[in-house]
Amino acid sequence: MTGPDGAAAPIRVLVCDDQMLVRTGYATIFGAQPDLEVVGEASDGQMAVDAARRLRPDVVVMDIRMPVLDGIEATRRLAGPGVTDPIRILVVTTFNVDKYVFDALRAGASGFLLKDAQPADMVSGIRTIAGGESLLSPAVTRQLIGHFATRVRSSDPAAPGPGHPLATLSQREREVLVHIAAGLSNAEIAGALVISPETVKTYVSRILAKLDLRDRVQAVVFAYRTGLVSAHG
């Protein structure tokens, strides 16, 4: 992103949380960064939707539990299926209490962080999402999977029938997708499948392209929705 003079434009951030102290804390942290600019704040989900549509920030930092409209529905309206020009959303939540993280990702969020994340991690997360990537670290993915008592149905998934959403993927691509959904990094997938990390990156790119998915987060959600992995013990 560059400004009119060719210099790098700051990443424009909208902060959405129902607690004023939390919003103030975020705004202070983000405002101290030379490449971030807080363009607005919202204290409930409807305000978040209205402000995001009006301001068109690069990243929305979204709490899940908010009045009027919760963060999940706000995320769906800004980045969900059918949204023509989705806005990139970073969900920030208290994981041990909030059981709706998966729903937020399914609604279109580009990633999530825990509320007790270090300020540097929060800032890094905003930069990552603004750069067009997803923020779904392997460690946090494993926590999410464990929280929902998730198990992989098969390490060698059978070929789906004609018309199934997974039918466009090769056997190896389905295997890679299983490992993505299990929270493995590219390096870990490479080790598990005895292939190079560069080859894994190629497979991930093919999977996203074939399934018309925006990022790795959507790939995990897709794996759940199609039954490739199961959220039931």
N, C-alpha and C positions, 0 to 999 in steps of 0.2 A: 504494500500500500504506500503510495506516494502522494504528496501534496502538490499544489499547483506549481510550486517552484522546483519540483523534482526531489525535494527532501522527503524522507520517510514520514508519512503521516502517522500520528499517534493512533493506537488502537482504541476505539471508542467503546466504552463500557457502560451498560445500564445495570444498576444494582437494585435487586428486588428482595426485600426481606421485611417482615412485619415488625421487627424489633429495631427501634431507632438507633440504639447503641451498636447493633451489629452493622447496620447500614453505614453509620458514621465511621466505624472501624474499617470497613472495606474501603470506603471512599478515601480515608486517610492513607491506607496502605497503597492503594492503586494510584492515587494522586501524586504520591512521592516518586513514582516511576516515570522517567523521561519519555517512555514510549507508550504510556497509558493515559487516557483521559476519561474521567467519569462525566458522562453527559447527562445523567439523570438518575433519579431514585424512585422507587415505587414501594408502597407499604402493603399492597394487596395484589392479588392475581389479576384483577380486571385493570387496575392501574398499570400493571406491568405490561399487559397486552396493548393497552392504548398508547403507553409511552414508547414501547418498542416499535409499533407501527408508525408513530409520528417521528421518532428520532432516528430510526434505522441504525442502531448501534452495531458494531462488529461482533460483540459478544454480550449476551445477557447472563448475568450471574443470578440464578434463580433458586430461591428457597422453595421447598415443597409445601410446607404447611403454612398457608397464608389465608386470611379471611376473604370473603366475597367469592373468590375463585382460587382454587388451590393451584400450586405450582405445576402439577401434572397437566391439568386442563389448560392452563396458560401456555405451557410448553406445546401442547397439541395444537393450539390455535396459531402459534407462531412458527412451528417447525414440523408439524405432523403431516400425515398423508394428505395429499391434495393441496397443500400450501404451495403456491406458485413460486414464491421467493422466500424460502425458509431462512430464519435468523438462527445463528449458531448460539446454542444455549448450554451453559455450564451449570449443572445442578449441584448445589451445595447443601448437604444434609447431615443430620446426626444418624449415622448408619445403624447403631445398635438399637435405636428407637424407631426409626423410620423404615417401614417395610414396603415403601412404595417406590424405591429407587428403580427397580426393574420396569415398573409402569412408566416412569418418567423417561427412561431410555427408549422404551417402546413408543412413547409419544413423540419422540424426535430429538431428544437431547443429544448433544454431541459428546457428553461425558459427565462425570461427576467427581466430586471430592468430598471428603468428610469435613465437617465444620471445625474440627480440631486440627486441620492441616496447617502446616507452617506457612506463614505469609509468603515465603519464597516459592513454595509449591503452588499456592493460589495464583500468584503472578505468572509463574511458568505455565500453569494450566490455561490461563487466559491467552497467553501468547501461542500456545500449541493449537488451541481451538481456532483462534483468529487466523492462523496459518493454514487452515483447511484440514487439519488432522483431528482425529478423535482422541479423547483423553479417557482411556480405559486401561489402566495399568494392570499387568498380570497379577500383582499381589492383591489389588483391590477387587479384581474380577474373581479371584479365588474366594475372597471373603464373601462376595455377593452370592456365588454359587453355593458355598457352605451354608449361608443364611437360609437359602431356600431349599436346603437338603437336596441339591441337584446331583444327579448322577448321569454319566454318559451312557446312553443305551447300548452302544456298541463301539468298539474301537475299530471295527471293520464293517461300516454301515453297508447294508445291502443296496443294490441299485434300485432307485424308485421307478415306479411304472410311468408310462407315457402320460404327459400332462401334469405330472407332479412338479412343483416349483424347483425341486432339486435335480430334475432330469437333465438339465443343461450342463450339470457339472460332471466331470470325470470322476472315477473312483478315487484317484489321488486327491483331487480338489475337495471331495466330500470329507476325506480323512483330515485334510488341513483345516477345513471348516470346523470339524469336531474339536480339534485341538485349540482353535481360536476360541470356541465357545467354552472350553474348559479352562481358559485363562492363561494359556501358555504364550510366552513371548516367541518371536520369530526364531531366536536362538534355541529355545527349548523345543520348538516344533522341529527344527532342523536336526537336533539330537535324537528326537524320538523317531523320526522317519529316515534318519541317516541320509540327509541331503544337505546341501549348503544353505546358509541363511539367505544368500542371493536368490536361490531357487525358491525358497519359501516366499520371499517378497514378490516374486513373479506370480506364484500361485495365488497369493492374497489379492494381487491386482486383478488377476483373471476372475477370481470369485466375485469381487466387487463389481467388475464390469458386466459379467454374465447375468448377475442377479439384480443389476441396476441399483446397487446399494451405495450410499454416500461414503460410509466409512466403516471401520472395524466394529464400532458400537452396533451399527445396524446389522452387521453380519452375525453378531452374537444373538441379537433379538430374533433375526430370521431363523437361526438354528433352533431356538426355542419354539417359535411359532409353527414351524414345519414338522416338529417332532423329532428332529435329528438328535436333539438332546432333550432330556425330560426334567421338569421341575418338581418331580414327585419321587419320593424315596422308594 
